[in-house]
Amino acid sequence: MVRLHTKELVVMAGAPGGGKSTLSVNLAMSLDVPTLYFAQDSPASVLSRMAALAIGQETTQAHDLIASAEERSLLSRRLESTRPTLVFNRGAVTTERVRASALALREWLGVAPPLVILDNLIDMVAVGSNPAESSFYATILPELKQMANELNMCIIVLHHVTRGGGSGHGKGTQPMTMNDLLFAGEREARHVWGIYNDNVDTLKVQILKQQDGPADAAGDMRVDLRWYPKLGKLATIGSG
């Protein structure tokens, strides 16, 4: 139902706890392409999830291994051959830092990373504006779109959405529509996804916009993924 290409900007939108990072981490760990992951919101949590997927253990166990100096060294050696071209960056960044990092990887790999993930959009730094102002998005999103096109990359941007949908929406357990997405890059992005879950074992990905395939701005087109919360793992179970 979804085909990603380079030279595209993708917006993955949802309430905090809806499953945006879960989906993006699973993508980063499962796609066999050079990937640049900017963990701006909660880098320790993202790193634990990546390690858990790599070693097949629960996220809390992976977190404990990373927290222990002795175990961390053993874990590092265990992961040496796992996703060697996945580069992890922690802390807030500007669009200039994203570009510089992509260019540095191009020097190493010969090409810019085909996949870049920014987790989350509101944690980026834009001089003179903040996420409460429309100028923040009007500056960052076009720059990211231009960067994706120039460097032949697919850039996935995670975006917090908390308005609309009642109390469940704020908890990440209710569907969204395009009208719920404040500053979601509707014009800049070729793909816009809504992410929420049933708070049990299913993560739901809504295809709200897709310029080269089917989509539904009302949010009724979605893909359901089996979710294993303790492992942070997703698996395909069908679509609806």
N, C-alpha and C positions, 0 to 999 in steps of 0.2 A: 504493500500500500504506500510505502514511502521510499523514494530513491534519493539519496544524498549525492551531491556533486561538489567538486571544488568550485571556487568563485561564487559561493553562496553564503548568505547569512541566515542562520536558523535561530529563532527565539523559542525557548522552552520555558513556558510560563506556568506558575502555580503558587499556591499558598505555601508558607513555610511548613515543612513537614509533609508536603504533598507527594514528594518522591523525585524531585528534580535531580538532586545529587545522586540518588540511587541509580536513576536511569543513565545519567552522564558517566558515572564511574563504571557501570557495566559496559557501556559503549567503549569507553577508553581502554578497558581491559580485554575486550573481546575482539575488537577490530585490529587486524594485523597491519596497521599503517603507522608511520611515525606520528606521534601525537604530542601536543603541548597543552598541558593542563594547568590552568591558573586557579589554585584553591585559595580564594580570597576570604571567603566567609568563615570556614572552619577547617583549616588545613589538616589538623591532627585527626579529625573525624574522617576526612576524605582519604588520607594516607592509610588509616586503619582499615577502611573498607576495601581499598585496593589490595592491601596485604592479605586480608581475609579471603578475598576471591582467589588470589594466587595460590594460597596454601590450603584452601578448602576448610577453613576453620571459622568459628563464629567471630564476629567483629570485636566483641569484648576481649576475646582471647588474643586476637592480633594486636589490639591496643595494649594489652599487658606486656606482650613480647617487645613491642616498640618502646614502652616505658622503661624496661629493664636494660641497663647498659650491657650486661652480659648476654642476655637473650637477643638484644637488638643486633649484635655482631653476628650471631649465628643465623638470625633471620635474614640479614643482609646477604650472607653467602648463599643462603638457600634460594634467594630471589635473583641471583646474578643473571640467570639466563631468561628471566621472565620479563617480557615486554621491554627489551633493551633500548628501544627507540621511543619509549614513553618518558617524557621529561616533565617533572613536577615542579611547579613554582608556588611558593607560599607568600602571602601578603598582598595588599592592595597594589594595583598597577594603573598606569596611564595607558592610553592607546599607543603612545610613543614607546613605552616599555614592551608592549605586546609586539610591536613591529621589530624592535631591536632583538628581542628573543627569537622571533621567527627567522630573522636574517642570520643570527648566530647559528641556528640549527641548519640553515641552508649551507653555511660554510662547512659544517660537519658532515651533513648527509648528502650534499649535492643538490638538494631541492628543499624548499620550505616545507614544513610539516603539512600534510594534506588535511589534518584535523587539528583545530584549536578549540579548547573548551574554556569559557570564562564563567567561573562559579563564584560570585553572582554579579550581575550587571550593576546593582546599586552599590556595590563595594568598590567599583572603579573610581579613579580620581580624575576629576575634570576641573581645571583651574577656573575659579570664578563662578562655579555653580554647584548645586547639590541635587540629590535624587528627588527632592520635593519640588524642583523647578523643571518645567518642560525644556528649558535650554540645555539641561544636562543630557537629555536623550537626543535632542536635536543636534548636539555636537558629537556625541560618542557613536551613535548608531551609523550615521553616514560615513564616519571615518573607518569604522570596522568593515562596512560593506565595501568601501573602496579598497581597503587593505586585502580583503578576501579576493577581490578581483585581480588586483595587481600581483599578488604573491601566489595566486593559484591555490587558495586554501578554502576549506569549509570551516566557518567559524560558528560555533554553537554558543549562544549566550543564554544563561539561566536568568530568569527574571521573576522576582517576588511579586505576587498579586494578592491583595488582601481585601479588596472592595467587592461588593456584590455577593450574591449567592447565599446570604444568611449566615448563621453561626457556623454551619458545617463547612462553608467555603473557606473561612478563616482557619479552619483546622485541617484543610487539605483533603476533605472527604466528600466534597460535592463538585459536580461538573461545572464548567465555565462556558461562556460564549465569548466571541471576539469583543463584544461590547463591555465585558467585564475587565478587559485588559487595558489598564492605564499605562500609556507610553510603552506599548508592546512592540514597537517597530513594525506596525502593520505594513507600512509603505516600503521600508528598507528590506525586510526579510522575505525570502522566497518561501520559507516554511515557518509556520507558527503552530506550536503544539501546546495543548493544555494538559497538565499532569495532576492527577489526584488518585486517591486510593480508598479501599473499602475498610481500612483500619484492621484488616484481618490477614488476607493472603493474596490480594489482587491489586496491581497497580494499573491504572487506566490512562492511556495516552490518546488524547483527542487530536484529530487532524483538523485544525481550524483554518489553515491556509496552506496551499501547496500549488505553486504556479505551474508545475508540470505534471499534475496528477489530481486525483479526487480529494475533495476537502468539504467541510461543512462548517460555516461560521457559527451556526447554532449549537455546535458541539455534539451532535448526534453520531458522528462518524468517529469511531475509536478502535484502538487495539488494546485488548486485555492481556496483561502479562502476569504470570504466576510469580508471586513475591514471597521470598523467604526472609523475613525481617532479621532474624538472628544472624544469618549469613550475609545479608545485604545482596542477595542474589536474585536475578530475574530470569525467567524462562518463558518462551512463547507458548501460549495455550490456545490461541485462536483470535478471531476478530469479530466485531459486531458493529 
